[in-house]
Amino acid sequence: MESINAIKWLRHTGIIEGISSLLLFFVAMPLKYMANKPEAVSIVGMAHGVLFIIYVIALARAAMVLQRPVGWSAKIFVAAIIPFGPFLIESGLRREQEALSGSTSK
């Protein structure tokens, strides 16, 4: 059960972190440079930074609980840095969660 919670937490924080990244790139930064609103980047950037740290903590927890190799963690970490990355790996993480759910229900 702990393994399912760990990967579920990783998936959810990944989606939220990915959304914050898109808000930073496509809302806050244009507001800063096109509308002379630098506070948009300050606010959204701070939120994104906090969410990124939470995501890395969720990744470390999931890697330990699921006993995944370093390469698994590295792939997910790199995806968090790339715009749209968390959304690209979401389906793989969902499949892992479903496989874990299926193995615990048997």
C-alpha positions in Angstrom: 0.0 0.0 0.0 2.9 2.4 0.8 4.3 1.8 -2.7 0.9 2.8 -4.3 0.8 5.9 -2.2 4.4 6.9 -3.1 3.8 6.6 -6.8 0.4 8.3 -6.6 2.0 11.2 -4.7 4.8 11.4 -7.3 2.2 11.5 -10.1 0.1 14.2 -8.5 3.0 16.4 -7.5 4.4 16.0 -11.0 1.3 17.2 -12.7 1.0 20.2 -10.3 4.7 21.0 -10.8 4.3 20.7 -14.6 1.4 23.1 -14.5 3.4 25.6 -12.4 6.2 25.4 -14.9 3.8 26.1 -17.8 2.3 29.0 -15.9 5.8 30.4 -15.3 6.8 30.1 -19.0 3.6 31.0 -20.7 1.9 33.4 -18.3 4.3 35.0 -15.8 7.2 35.5 -18.1 5.1 37.2 -20.9 3.5 39.4 -18.2 7.0 40.4 -17.0 8.3 41.3 -20.5 5.3 42.4 -22.4 3.2 44.0 -19.6 6.0 45.2 -17.4 4.8 43.1 -14.5 7.9 41.6 -12.9 6.0 40.6 -9.8 4.3 37.9 -11.8 7.6 36.0 -12.2 8.4 36.6 -8.5 5.1 35.0 -7.3 4.8 32.2 -9.8 8.5 31.5 -9.7 8.5 31.1 -6.0 5.5 28.8 -6.1 7.2 26.8 -8.9 10.4 26.5 -6.9 8.6 25.2 -3.8 6.6 22.7 -6.0 9.8 21.6 -7.7 11.4 20.8 -4.3 8.3 18.9 -3.2 8.4 17.0 -6.5 12.1 16.0 -5.9 11.2 14.9 -2.4 8.3 12.8 -3.7 10.7 11.3 -6.3 13.2 10.4 -3.7 10.5 8.8 -1.5 9.1 6.9 -4.4 12.5 5.6 -5.5 13.3 4.4 -2.0 9.8 2.8 -1.4 9.6 1.2 -4.8 13.4 0.3 -4.8 13.9 1.7 -8.2 17.4 2.1 -9.8 19.1 5.4 -10.1 18.4 5.5 -13.9 14.6 5.5 -13.2 15.0 8.5 -10.9 17.3 10.3 -13.3 14.8 9.9 -16.1 12.0 11.3 -14.0 14.2 14.2 -12.7 15.2 15.2 -16.2 11.6 15.1 -17.3 10.8 17.6 -14.5 13.3 20.1 -15.9 12.0 19.9 -19.5 8.8 21.8 -20.3 5.9 19.3 -20.7 8.2 16.6 -19.3 6.1 15.6 -16.3 3.1 15.2 -18.7 5.2 13.0 -21.0 6.1 10.5 -18.3 2.7 10.5 -16.6 1.4 7.6 -18.6 4.4 5.4 -17.7 3.9 6.3 -14.0 0.2 5.6 -14.2 0.9 2.2 -15.7 3.4 1.5 -12.9 0.7 2.5 -10.3 -1.9 0.3 -12.0 0.5 -2.7 -12.0 1.2 -2.1 -8.3 -2.6 -1.9 -7.6 -3.2 -5.1 -9.5 -0.4 -7.0 -7.7 -1.8 -6.0 -4.3 -5.4 -6.9 -5.0 -4.6 -10.5 -5.9 
